[in-house]
Amino acid sequence: MRQVKNTSATTHPVAAGNAGPAGLLLHVHVPSALLGVGIGATAPIIPLAALDHGATVAVAGLVTAAGGLGTVLADLPAGRLVVAIGERGAITVAGLIGVAGVAFCLADVTLAALVAGVLLVGLAQAVWGLARQSYLTVAVPPSHRGRAISAMAGMHRLGNFVGPFIGAAAVSQWHFTGAFAVQLVTVVVAGVLMATLPDDPGADPPSLQELSLSSVLIAQRRPLCTLGAGACALGALRASRLVVLPLWADHVGVPGPVIALLFGVAGAVDVAVSYPAGIVMDRFGRRATALPAMSLFAGSLIALPAATTVGWIGVLAVTLGLANGLTNGLVMTIGTDIAPADARAQFLSAWRLMHDAGACAGPAALAGVAAIAGLGPGAAVLGAVAAAGGGVFATYLPRRSRPAPDRPAESVRPTTSATGES
């Protein structure tokens, strides 16, 4: 078989001066913040808009979940799209889908239109996320990969943090349509910035990337079933903490404004530690943030049923925010570390699906346990999930202090040596 071009750590546009830090800031990090603002501005409005159309509380919850469902449904197709038309082309297509989705929400015609809009935005988010992650895999040297990806994730969290405030101001002037107008502006601007990404000279042309998704899944089943299980657990923890903490605080009588304040403080801690966590990953390896974060998740969630005062709930809220901040960019960084050189997009699409599936399953599992045994046992089960996920990372993450900058990524496709042997 022919030799396949190696898209490993030996070729880096950033290192070569083709896409400097300023370019990454403009085309990757700023768009991440803008998309976060849009999501943050509309997150509390979507269920209210559903109720305004006559939906029940349960249906309003399902409408909100449509965004996550769209992301999960698009994870695998996003990989095929990136392979077929490249990162920039995929980002352009996703931008059109995202604009259409927000337009459905902005029209505010029927409940069905709202659901369709939320679903389409979720589809676009999956493609955007994969395309940016795939680009950073070869655009940043492994020695700086952790901080670059953590910065991207942190900027998205920062957008999520300030988005509700911007959305609230818009809603006060133009009702629910104000929040969706904010999201439309952020999606358009972010889409334009991402679609003008410089060409990636380290990427294989599409003609050399015809590996099928099924063949990649088979060849990469070991990392997907091992480290992928840890990514799935982390996705479940990230999504579930946003549900279990406010529900428990309400259960013990903490007023709503105080709960919102605690979440704000925890969100600030989350954003603040994102970039430092990336530096730690680059200097000391991925285990240096993965294991402490999973330990903090486990300890906080197991201790939550014993927290009955505002002070202790505040401490746990901050601890969970710290744990979440330490994992900002962790899953994406691990994925880029282990992605095969000749099937990067296909592998990363499956890798992202592992995390996103956990994010969808976590709150549902929490609800099931809480319905049967109560919210306290549900939190304890989440703590056990965190401990198990930490065990996976402790077992399968490499122990070396940092990723080797000159170590080529493993290929899925067999290559031909100088002697003709494969």
C-alpha positions as CSV (number, residue, x, y, z in Angstrom):
1,M,0.0,0.0,0.0
2,R,1.1,3.6,-0.6
3,Q,2.8,5.6,2.1
4,V,0.4,7.9,3.9
5,K,1.5,11.4,4.8
6,N,2.2,11.7,8.5
7,T,0.2,14.5,10.2
8,S,2.0,14.1,13.4
9,A,3.7,16.5,15.7
10,T,6.5,17.0,13.3
11,T,4.6,19.6,11.3
12,H,3.1,22.6,13.1
13,P,1.9,25.7,11.4
14,V,2.2,27.7,14.6
15,A,5.7,26.6,15.1
16,A,6.5,27.4,11.5
17,G,5.0,30.9,11.8
18,N,2.1,30.2,9.5
19,A,-0.6,30.7,12.1
20,G,0.7,32.6,15.1
21,P,-0.9,33.1,18.5
22,A,-2.7,36.2,17.2
23,G,-4.3,34.1,14.5
24,L,-5.5,31.4,16.9
25,L,-6.9,34.1,19.2
26,L,-8.9,35.7,16.3
27,H,-10.0,32.5,14.6
28,V,-10.4,30.0,17.4
29,H,-10.5,31.5,20.9
30,V,-12.6,34.6,20.2
31,P,-15.2,32.6,18.3
32,S,-15.3,30.1,21.2
33,A,-16.2,33.0,23.6
34,L,-18.8,34.4,21.2
35,L,-20.5,31.0,20.9
36,G,-20.4,30.7,24.7
37,V,-22.1,34.0,25.0
38,G,-24.9,32.9,22.6
39,I,-25.4,29.7,24.5
40,G,-25.3,31.4,27.8
41,A,-27.8,34.1,26.7
42,T,-30.4,31.6,25.5
43,A,-29.9,28.7,28.0
44,P,-32.3,30.1,30.6
45,I,-34.7,31.5,28.0
46,I,-35.3,28.3,26.0
47,P,-37.5,26.6,28.7
48,L,-39.3,29.8,29.3
49,A,-40.1,30.2,25.6
50,A,-41.4,26.7,25.5
51,L,-43.7,27.4,28.5
52,D,-44.8,30.5,26.7
53,H,-46.0,28.3,23.8
54,G,-48.1,26.2,26.2
55,A,-45.6,23.4,27.0
56,T,-45.6,21.6,30.3
57,V,-42.6,21.7,32.6
58,A,-41.6,18.2,31.5
59,V,-41.9,19.2,27.8
60,A,-40.0,22.4,28.4
61,G,-37.1,20.2,29.8
62,L,-37.2,18.1,26.7
63,V,-37.0,21.2,24.5
64,T,-33.9,22.3,26.3
65,A,-32.4,18.8,26.0
66,A,-32.9,19.0,22.2
67,G,-29.6,20.9,21.9
68,G,-27.6,18.2,23.5
69,L,-29.4,15.6,21.4
70,G,-28.5,17.5,18.3
71,T,-24.8,17.5,19.3
72,V,-24.8,13.8,20.0
73,L,-26.6,13.0,16.6
74,A,-24.0,15.2,14.7
75,D,-20.8,14.0,16.4
76,L,-20.1,11.1,14.0
77,P,-21.4,12.8,10.8
78,A,-19.2,15.8,11.7
79,G,-16.1,13.7,11.3
80,R,-17.1,12.6,7.8
81,L,-17.9,16.2,6.9
82,V,-14.5,17.4,8.0
83,V,-12.8,14.6,6.1
84,A,-14.8,15.4,2.9
85,I,-14.5,19.2,2.8
86,G,-11.9,20.2,5.4
87,E,-12.2,22.2,8.6
88,R,-13.0,25.5,6.9
89,G,-15.7,24.0,4.7
90,A,-17.3,22.2,7.6
91,I,-17.3,25.4,9.7
92,T,-19.0,27.2,6.9
93,V,-21.7,24.5,6.6
94,A,-22.2,24.5,10.4
95,G,-22.5,28.3,10.3
96,L,-25.4,28.1,7.9
97,I,-27.0,25.4,10.0
98,G,-26.5,27.5,13.2
99,V,-27.9,30.6,11.6
100,A,-31.0,28.7,10.4
101,G,-31.5,27.2,13.9
102,V,-31.3,30.6,15.6
103,A,-33.7,32.0,13.0
104,F,-36.2,29.3,13.8
105,C,-36.0,30.3,17.5
106,L,-36.1,34.0,16.7
107,A,-39.2,33.7,14.6
108,D,-41.0,32.5,17.8
109,V,-43.8,30.9,15.7
110,T,-44.6,27.5,17.2
111,L,-43.2,25.1,19.8
112,A,-42.1,22.8,16.9
113,A,-40.1,25.6,15.4
114,L,-38.4,26.3,18.7
115,V,-37.5,22.6,19.0
116,A,-36.2,22.5,15.4
117,G,-34.1,25.6,16.1
118,V,-32.6,24.3,19.3
119,L,-31.8,21.0,17.6
120,L,-30.1,22.7,14.6
121,V,-27.9,24.8,16.9
122,G,-26.8,21.6,18.7
123,L,-25.9,20.1,15.3
124,A,-23.8,23.1,14.4
125,Q,-22.1,23.1,17.8
126,A,-20.9,19.5,17.2
127,V,-19.3,20.4,13.8
128,W,-17.8,23.6,15.1
129,G,-16.2,21.8,18.1
130,L,-14.8,19.0,16.0
131,A,-13.4,21.3,13.3
132,R,-11.6,23.5,15.8
133,Q,-10.2,20.5,17.7
134,S,-9.0,18.9,14.5
135,Y,-7.3,22.1,13.5
136,L,-5.5,22.6,16.8
137,T,-4.2,19.1,16.7
138,V,-1.7,20.0,14.0
139,A,-1.7,23.8,14.3
140,V,-0.2,23.7,17.8
141,P,3.0,21.9,19.0
142,P,2.3,19.1,21.5
143,S,4.4,21.1,24.1
144,H,1.7,23.9,24.0
145,R,-1.3,21.8,23.1
146,G,-2.8,21.6,26.6
147,R,-2.8,25.3,27.2
148,A,-4.1,26.1,23.7
149,I,-7.1,23.8,24.0
150,S,-7.7,24.7,27.6
151,A,-7.7,28.4,26.6
152,M,-10.3,27.6,23.9
153,A,-12.5,25.7,26.4
154,G,-12.0,28.4,29.0
155,M,-13.0,31.2,26.6
156,H,-16.2,29.2,25.9
157,R,-16.9,29.0,29.6
158,L,-16.2,32.7,30.0
159,G,-18.8,33.3,27.3
160,N,-21.2,31.1,29.1
161,F,-20.5,33.0,32.3
162,V,-21.3,36.5,30.9
163,G,-23.9,35.4,28.4
164,P,-26.8,35.3,30.9
165,F,-26.2,38.9,31.9
166,I,-26.1,40.0,28.3
167,G,-29.2,37.9,27.6
168,A,-31.0,39.4,30.6
169,A,-30.4,42.9,29.4
170,A,-31.7,42.0,25.9
171,V,-34.8,40.3,27.3
172,S,-35.6,43.3,29.4
173,Q,-35.9,45.3,26.2
174,W,-37.2,42.9,23.6
175,H,-38.7,40.0,25.5
176,F,-37.5,36.5,24.6
177,T,-36.6,37.5,21.1
178,G,-33.8,39.7,22.5
179,A,-31.8,36.7,23.8
180,F,-32.1,34.9,20.5
181,A,-31.1,38.1,18.6
182,V,-27.9,38.1,20.8
183,Q,-27.2,34.5,19.8
184,L,-27.8,35.3,16.1
185,V,-25.2,38.0,16.2
186,T,-22.7,35.8,18.0
187,V,-23.2,32.9,15.7
188,V,-22.8,35.0,12.6
189,V,-19.6,36.8,13.8
190,A,-18.1,33.6,15.2
191,G,-18.9,31.7,12.0
192,V,-17.2,34.4,9.9
193,L,-14.1,34.4,12.1
194,M,-13.8,30.6,12.1
195,A,-14.5,30.3,8.4
196,T,-11.5,32.5,7.7
197,L,-9.1,30.1,9.4
198,P,-5.7,30.0,7.5
199,D,-5.1,26.8,5.5
200,D,-3.5,24.0,7.5
201,P,-0.4,22.9,5.6
202,G,0.0,19.9,7.9
203,A,-3.3,18.3,7.0
204,D,-3.7,15.5,4.4
205,P,-5.7,16.3,1.3
206,P,-9.2,14.7,1.4
207,S,-8.2,12.2,-1.2
208,L,-5.8,10.6,1.2
209,Q,-8.3,10.4,4.0
210,E,-10.8,7.9,2.6
211,L,-10.7,5.6,5.6
212,S,-14.2,4.6,6.6
213,L,-15.6,5.5,10.1
214,S,-16.2,1.8,10.9
215,S,-12.6,0.8,10.1
216,V,-11.3,3.6,12.3
217,L,-13.6,2.6,15.1
218,I,-12.4,-1.0,14.9
219,A,-8.8,-0.1,14.7
220,Q,-9.1,2.4,17.6
221,R,-11.5,0.3,19.8
222,R,-9.0,0.0,22.6
223,P,-8.5,3.7,23.4
224,L,-12.2,4.4,22.8
225,C,-13.2,1.6,25.2
226,T,-10.7,2.6,27.9
227,L,-9.9,6.3,27.9
228,G,-13.2,6.8,26.2
229,A,-14.9,5.4,29.3
230,G,-13.2,8.1,31.3
231,A,-14.3,10.8,28.9
232,C,-17.9,9.5,29.1
233,A,-17.8,9.6,32.9
234,L,-16.4,13.2,32.9
235,G,-19.2,14.2,30.5
236,A,-21.8,12.8,32.9
237,L,-20.2,14.6,35.9
238,R,-20.0,17.9,34.1
239,A,-23.7,17.9,33.1
240,S,-25.0,16.4,36.3
241,R,-23.4,18.8,38.6
242,L,-25.4,21.6,37.1
243,V,-28.5,19.7,38.1
244,V,-27.7,18.0,41.4
245,L,-26.2,21.1,43.2
246,P,-29.1,23.5,42.7
247,L,-31.7,20.8,43.4
248,W,-29.9,19.9,46.7
249,A,-29.5,23.5,47.7
250,D,-33.2,24.0,47.1
251,H,-34.0,20.8,49.0
252,V,-32.3,22.1,52.2
253,G,-33.9,25.5,51.9
254,V,-31.3,27.7,50.3
255,P,-33.0,30.8,48.7
256,G,-33.0,31.0,44.9
257,P,-30.9,34.2,44.7
258,V,-28.3,32.7,47.0
259,I,-28.1,29.6,44.8
260,A,-27.6,31.8,41.8
261,L,-24.8,33.7,43.6
262,L,-23.1,30.4,44.6
263,F,-23.2,29.3,40.9
264,G,-21.7,32.6,39.9
265,V,-18.8,32.2,42.3
266,A,-18.2,28.6,41.2
267,G,-18.4,29.7,37.5
268,A,-15.7,32.4,38.1
269,V,-13.4,29.8,39.7
270,D,-14.1,27.5,36.8
271,V,-13.0,30.1,34.3
272,A,-10.0,31.3,36.3
273,V,-8.3,28.0,36.5
274,S,-8.8,26.9,32.9
275,Y,-5.6,28.3,31.4
276,P,-3.4,27.4,34.4
277,A,-4.7,23.9,34.1
278,G,-3.6,23.8,30.5
279,I,-0.1,24.9,31.5
280,V,0.0,22.2,34.1
281,M,-1.0,19.6,31.5
282,D,1.8,20.7,29.2
283,R,4.4,20.7,31.9
284,F,3.5,17.7,33.9
285,G,1.2,15.6,31.7
286,R,-2.5,15.0,31.5
287,R,-2.7,13.0,34.7
288,A,-1.6,16.1,36.7
289,T,-5.1,17.6,36.2
290,A,-7.2,14.6,35.4
291,L,-6.6,12.7,38.7
292,P,-7.0,15.7,41.1
293,A,-10.1,16.8,39.2
294,M,-11.8,13.4,39.4
295,S,-10.9,13.2,43.1
296,L,-12.5,16.6,43.7
297,F,-15.6,15.5,41.8
298,A,-15.9,12.3,43.8
299,G,-15.3,13.8,47.2
300,S,-17.7,16.8,46.6
301,L,-20.5,14.7,45.3
302,I,-20.3,12.0,48.0
303,A,-20.2,14.8,50.6
304,L,-23.1,16.7,49.1
305,P,-25.9,14.8,51.0
306,A,-24.3,15.8,54.3
307,A,-24.2,19.5,53.4
308,T,-27.2,21.2,55.1
309,T,-26.0,24.8,55.4
310,V,-25.3,27.6,53.0
311,G,-21.6,27.7,54.0
312,W,-21.0,24.0,53.3
313,I,-23.0,24.1,50.0
314,G,-20.9,27.1,49.0
315,V,-17.7,25.2,49.7
316,L,-18.9,22.3,47.6
317,A,-20.0,24.5,44.8
318,V,-16.6,26.1,44.6
319,T,-14.9,22.7,44.8
320,L,-17.0,21.4,41.9
321,G,-16.2,24.6,40.0
322,L,-12.5,24.0,40.6
323,A,-12.8,20.4,39.5
324,N,-14.6,21.4,36.4
325,G,-12.1,24.1,35.6
326,L,-9.2,21.7,35.9
327,T,-10.8,19.5,33.3
328,N,-11.4,22.4,30.8
329,G,-9.9,21.1,27.6
330,L,-8.8,17.8,29.2
331,V,-11.0,15.5,27.1
332,M,-10.1,17.4,23.8
333,T,-6.4,17.4,24.7
334,I,-6.3,13.7,25.4
335,G,-8.2,13.1,22.1
336,T,-5.7,15.0,20.1
337,D,-2.9,13.2,21.8
338,I,-4.1,9.8,20.8
339,A,-5.8,10.6,17.4
340,P,-4.3,8.5,14.6
341,A,-2.4,10.6,12.0
342,D,-4.3,9.4,9.0
343,A,-7.8,9.4,10.5
344,R,-7.8,12.4,12.8
345,A,-11.3,13.7,12.1
346,Q,-13.0,10.3,12.1
347,F,-11.4,9.3,15.4
348,L,-12.1,12.7,17.1
349,S,-15.8,12.5,16.1
350,A,-16.1,9.1,17.9
351,W,-14.1,10.5,20.8
352,R,-16.4,13.5,21.2
353,L,-19.4,11.2,21.0
354,M,-18.1,9.4,24.1
355,H,-18.1,12.6,26.1
356,D,-21.3,14.0,24.8
357,A,-23.2,10.7,25.3
358,G,-22.1,10.8,29.0
359,A,-23.3,14.4,29.2
360,C,-26.7,13.3,28.0
361,A,-26.9,10.1,30.1
362,G,-25.6,11.7,33.3
363,P,-28.7,13.9,34.2
364,A,-31.0,11.2,33.1
365,A,-29.3,8.6,35.3
366,L,-29.4,11.1,38.2
367,A,-33.1,11.6,37.7
368,G,-33.7,7.8,37.7
369,V,-31.8,7.2,40.9
370,A,-33.4,10.2,42.6
371,A,-36.9,9.0,41.6
372,I,-36.2,5.6,43.2
373,A,-33.9,6.3,46.2
374,G,-33.8,10.1,46.5
375,L,-31.5,13.0,45.5
376,G,-28.9,12.2,48.2
377,P,-28.2,8.7,46.9
378,G,-28.2,10.1,43.4
379,A,-25.4,12.4,44.3
380,A,-23.5,9.5,45.9
381,V,-23.9,7.5,42.7
382,L,-22.3,10.4,40.8
383,G,-19.5,10.4,43.2
384,A,-18.9,6.7,42.5
385,V,-18.9,7.5,38.8
386,A,-16.2,10.1,39.4
387,A,-14.1,7.6,41.3
388,A,-14.5,5.1,38.5
389,G,-13.5,7.6,35.9
390,G,-10.5,8.6,37.9
391,G,-9.5,5.0,38.1
392,V,-9.7,4.8,34.3
393,F,-7.5,7.8,33.8
394,A,-5.0,6.6,36.5
395,T,-4.7,3.2,34.6
396,Y,-4.6,4.3,31.0
397,L,-3.2,7.8,30.8
398,P,0.5,7.9,30.1
399,R,2.8,8.4,33.1
400,R,5.4,10.5,31.3
401,S,5.7,14.1,32.4
402,R,4.7,15.6,29.1
403,P,3.8,14.4,25.6
404,A,6.9,13.8,23.5
405,P,7.1,16.6,20.9
406,D,8.7,14.5,18.2
407,R,6.6,11.3,18.7
408,P,4.5,10.7,15.6
409,A,0.9,9.8,16.0
410,E,0.0,6.2,15.3
411,S,-1.6,5.5,12.0
412,V,-4.7,3.4,11.3
413,R,-3.6,2.5,7.8
414,P,-0.6,0.2,7.4
415,T,2.4,1.8,5.6
416,T,5.0,0.5,3.2
417,S,8.6,0.6,4.3
418,A,11.7,1.1,2.0
419,T,12.0,-2.6,1.7
420,G,8.5,-3.1,0.5
421,E,7.3,-4.7,3.7
422,S,4.0,-3.6,5.3
